[in-house]
Amino acid sequence: MDNKAGIRAAVLARRDALAAADRIEMSLAMAEIGEQLQFDPGTVIAGYLPIRSEPDLRPMLARFRERGARLCLPVVLDRETIVFRDFIRGAELVSTGFGTSGPGAEAELLDPDVLMMPLSSFDAQGNRLGYGAGHYDRAIARLRAKARMPLLIGTAFAMQEVERLPAEAHDVPLDMILTERGLRSLSQAL
């Protein structure tokens, strides 16, 4: 199985089959492992709120906030575009597209220094497979066009790793992957 749609469907079916209690425990393990990530106070970190069977980053994001990070969440503006809005404690969350929630239009737009991304699968070479809409690929391209080079961290459960993903020219490899088993550097630059 080497086509992206087939890989995506198979891996997401495996992830969906995980018991909710197991996903919670694995997400809490990811929060503890996330403590290894080094950043300066004021660093803008983009996370996300979980949909479907994704890892729940909220415990980790709360720890990052306590360590001085400025948090933001992705918001789907249209079929092509996501932006990142300031995620302030206590702010009302609204439906932000693609089944997600996040800060409303009044929240400040931010350019993340660290981009934590959900994905359907990944490989040891740093290739990631998203959900097929290309939102993060375009967001990364827009950030790079502004001379911004965020640290790209894929967040997934270890069982979402595959031996090899097909990569296309527009695919940007991950710098790191965070699973319940560890935080792994994937790029040659790190």
RODO-2510 file (C-alpha; in nm, 4 decimals, decimal comma):
residues 190
     n   res          X          Y          Z
     1     m     0,0000     0,0000     0,0000
     2     d     0,1923     0,3062    -0,1191
     3     n    -0,0776     0,5512    -0,2191
     4     k    -0,1466     0,8307     0,0266
     5     a    -0,5229     0,7764     0,0501
     6     g    -0,4791     0,4067     0,1258
     7     i    -0,2134     0,4697     0,3906
     8     r    -0,4221     0,7464     0,5473
     9     a    -0,7332     0,5264     0,5667
    10     a    -0,5480     0,2267     0,7131
    11     v    -0,3550     0,4222     0,9768
    12     l    -0,6537     0,6330     1,0817
    13     a    -0,8631     0,3172     1,1179
    14     r    -0,5947     0,1784     1,3536
    15     r    -0,5882     0,5055     1,5501
    16     d    -0,9693     0,5192     1,5674
    17     a    -0,9697     0,1645     1,7085
    18     l    -0,7652     0,2705     2,0126
    19     a    -0,9704     0,2744     2,3319
    20     a    -1,0462     0,6241     2,4618
    21     a    -0,8721     0,5440     2,7922
    22     d    -0,5568     0,4396     2,6025
    23     r    -0,5600     0,7633     2,4001
    24     i    -0,5862     0,9629     2,7236
    25     e    -0,2932     0,7780     2,8806
    26     m    -0,0809     0,8144     2,5660
    27     s    -0,1651     1,1867     2,5463
    28     l    -0,0598     1,2340     2,9100
    29     a     0,2668     1,0520     2,8347
    30     m     0,3186     1,2888     2,5399
    31     a     0,2708     1,5853     2,7763
    32     e     0,5445     1,4551     3,0053
    33     i     0,7791     1,3882     2,7140
    34     g     0,7010     1,7341     2,5728
    35     e     0,8845     1,8804     2,8738
    36     q     1,2062     1,7964     2,6838
    37     l     1,1270     2,0637     2,4263
    38     q     1,3485     2,3648     2,4955
    39     f     1,2196     2,7150     2,4216
    40     d     1,2572     3,0691     2,5515
    41     p     0,9741     3,2514     2,7290
    42     g     0,7607     3,4319     2,4721
    43     t     0,8120     3,1630     2,2070
    44     v     0,4946     3,1291     1,9999
    45     i     0,3848     2,7651     1,9921
    46     a     0,0978     2,6505     1,7708
    47     g    -0,0884     2,3491     1,8988
    48     y    -0,4389     2,2269     1,8228
    49     l    -0,7447     2,0985     2,0043
    50     p    -0,8150     1,7312     1,9294
    51     i    -1,0771     1,6101     1,6877
    52     r    -1,1742     1,2502     1,6284
    53     s    -0,9065     1,0213     1,7755
    54     e    -0,6126     1,2675     1,7708
    55     p    -0,3752     1,3000     2,0643
    56     d    -0,5012     1,5537     2,3182
    57     l    -0,2309     1,8205     2,3472
    58     r    -0,4152     2,0308     2,6071
    59     p    -0,2138     1,9021     2,9088
    60     m     0,1120     1,9695     2,7229
    61     l    -0,0016     2,3115     2,6012
    62     a    -0,0924     2,4053     2,9600
    63     r     0,2608     2,3112     3,0685
    64     f     0,4096     2,5145     2,7835
    65     r     0,2020     2,8159     2,8916
    66     e     0,3308     2,7742     3,2497
    67     r     0,6863     2,7787     3,1081
    68     g     0,6199     3,1113     2,9338
    69     a     0,5119     3,0075     2,5845
    70     r     0,2583     3,2125     2,3955
    71     l     0,0066     2,9690     2,2496
    72     c    -0,1949     2,9815     1,9306
    73     l    -0,4377     2,7501     1,7536
    74     p    -0,5102     2,6913     1,3842
    75     v    -0,8251     2,8388     1,2347
    76     v    -0,9567     2,7335     0,8930
    77     l    -1,0445     3,0512     0,7005
    78     d    -1,1475     2,8813     0,3776
    79     r    -1,0797     2,5634     0,1814
    80     e    -0,7206     2,6770     0,1199
    81     t    -0,6082     2,8692     0,4266
    82     i    -0,5412     2,8238     0,7947
    83     v    -0,4085     3,0980     1,0197
    84     f    -0,3005     3,0851     1,3820
    85     r    -0,4885     3,2842     1,6474
    86     d    -0,3698     3,3749     1,9967
    87     f    -0,4989     3,1180     2,2483
    88     i    -0,5512     3,3054     2,5746
    89     r    -0,6638     3,1209     2,8857
    90     g    -1,0354     3,1686     2,9406
    91     a    -1,1074     3,3016     2,5913
    92     e    -1,4288     3,1742     2,4360
    93     l    -1,3739     2,9052     2,1739
    94     v    -1,5807     2,8977     1,8556
    95     s    -1,6200     2,6574     1,5662
    96     t    -1,3188     2,7224     1,3420
    97     g    -1,3760     2,4862     1,0518
    98     f    -1,2855     2,1275     0,9620
    99     g    -1,4522     2,0116     1,2848
   100     t    -1,2160     2,2157     1,5039
   101     s    -1,2609     2,4845     1,7678
   102     g    -1,0393     2,7768     1,8520
   103     p    -1,0230     3,1467     1,9260
   104     g    -1,2644     3,3767     1,7457
   105     a    -1,1951     3,6525     1,4934
   106     e    -1,1125     3,9018     1,7704
   107     a    -0,7989     3,7027     1,8667
   108     e    -0,4643     3,8302     1,7403
   109     l    -0,3080     3,6502     1,4425
   110     l     0,0342     3,5062     1,5248
   111     d     0,3181     3,3454     1,3300
   112     p     0,4346     3,0397     1,5249
   113     d     0,7981     2,9704     1,6122
   114     v     0,7044     2,6075     1,6828
   115     l     0,4329     2,4360     1,4803
   116     m     0,2853     2,1210     1,6370
   117     m     0,0829     1,9421     1,3705
   118     p    -0,1679     1,6611     1,3743
   119     l    -0,1149     1,3955     1,1115
   120     s    -0,2453     1,0659     0,9916
   121     s     0,0976     0,9001     0,9612
   122     f     0,4713     0,9633     0,9492
   123     d     0,7945     0,7835     0,8699
   124     a     1,1473     0,7866     1,0133
   125     q     1,2678     1,0124     0,7291
   126     g     1,0459     1,2956     0,8561
   127     n     0,7745     1,2653     0,5941
   128     r     0,4241     1,3360     0,7226
   129     l     0,0850     1,2558     0,5844
   130     g    -0,1923     1,4912     0,6913
   131     y    -0,5607     1,4589     0,6261
   132     g    -0,5407     1,5505     0,2595
   133     a    -0,6516     1,9145     0,2562
   134     g    -0,2969     2,0593     0,2425
   135     h    -0,3709     2,3282     0,5025
   136     y    -0,0433     2,2860     0,6903
   137     d     0,1652     2,2601     0,3713
   138     r     0,0281     2,5968     0,2553
   139     a     0,0666     2,7513     0,6015
   140     i     0,4329     2,6448     0,6137
   141     a     0,4889     2,7880     0,2647
   142     r     0,3324     3,1208     0,3707
   143     l     0,5473     3,1362     0,6831
   144     r     0,8635     3,0610     0,4847
   145     a     0,7690     3,3286     0,2298
   146     k     0,7829     3,5701     0,5264
   147     a     1,1311     3,4347     0,6151
   148     r     0,9862     3,2438     0,9121
   149     m     1,1240     2,8948     0,9718
   150     p     0,9155     2,7386     1,2498
   151     l     1,0285     2,4169     1,4123
   152     l     0,7949     2,1549     1,2638
   153     i     0,6841     1,8903     1,5120
   154     g     0,4450     1,6141     1,4144
   155     t     0,2302     1,4835     1,6984
   156     a     0,0949     1,1318     1,6744
   157     f     0,0742     0,7993     1,8495
   158     a     0,3674     0,5659     1,7815
   159     m     0,1361     0,3193     1,6044
   160     q     0,0855     0,5807     1,3297
   161     e     0,4420     0,5334     1,2027
   162     v     0,4801     0,3582     0,8696
   163     e     0,7959     0,2290     0,7036
   164     r     0,7979     0,4785     0,4167
   165     l     0,5611     0,7485     0,2928
   166     p     0,5515     0,8698    -0,0647
   167     a     0,6848     1,2281    -0,0697
   168     e     0,6119     1,4945    -0,3281
   169     a     0,8112     1,8086    -0,4090
   170     h     0,5790     2,0351    -0,2061
   171     d     0,5936     1,8114     0,1048
   172     v     0,8000     1,9684     0,3818
   173     p     0,9635     1,7136     0,6144
   174     l     0,9166     1,7309     0,9899
   175     d     1,1993     1,8398     1,2165
   176     m     1,0727     1,6256     1,5028
   177     i     0,8018     1,3775     1,5927
   178     l     0,6425     1,3552     1,9371
   179     t     0,4715     1,0318     2,0366
   180     e     0,3949     0,8671     2,3690
   181     r     0,7318     0,6888     2,3265
   182     g     0,9520     0,9946     2,2847
   183     l     1,0521     1,3163     2,1116
   184     r     1,2635     1,2265     1,8101
   185     s     1,4673     1,4543     1,5831
   186     l     1,4079     1,3630     1,2202
   187     s     1,5765     1,6312     1,0126
   188     q     1,9434     1,6343     0,9280
   189     a     1,9632     1,9965     1,0431
   190     l     1,9059     1,9157     1,4091
***
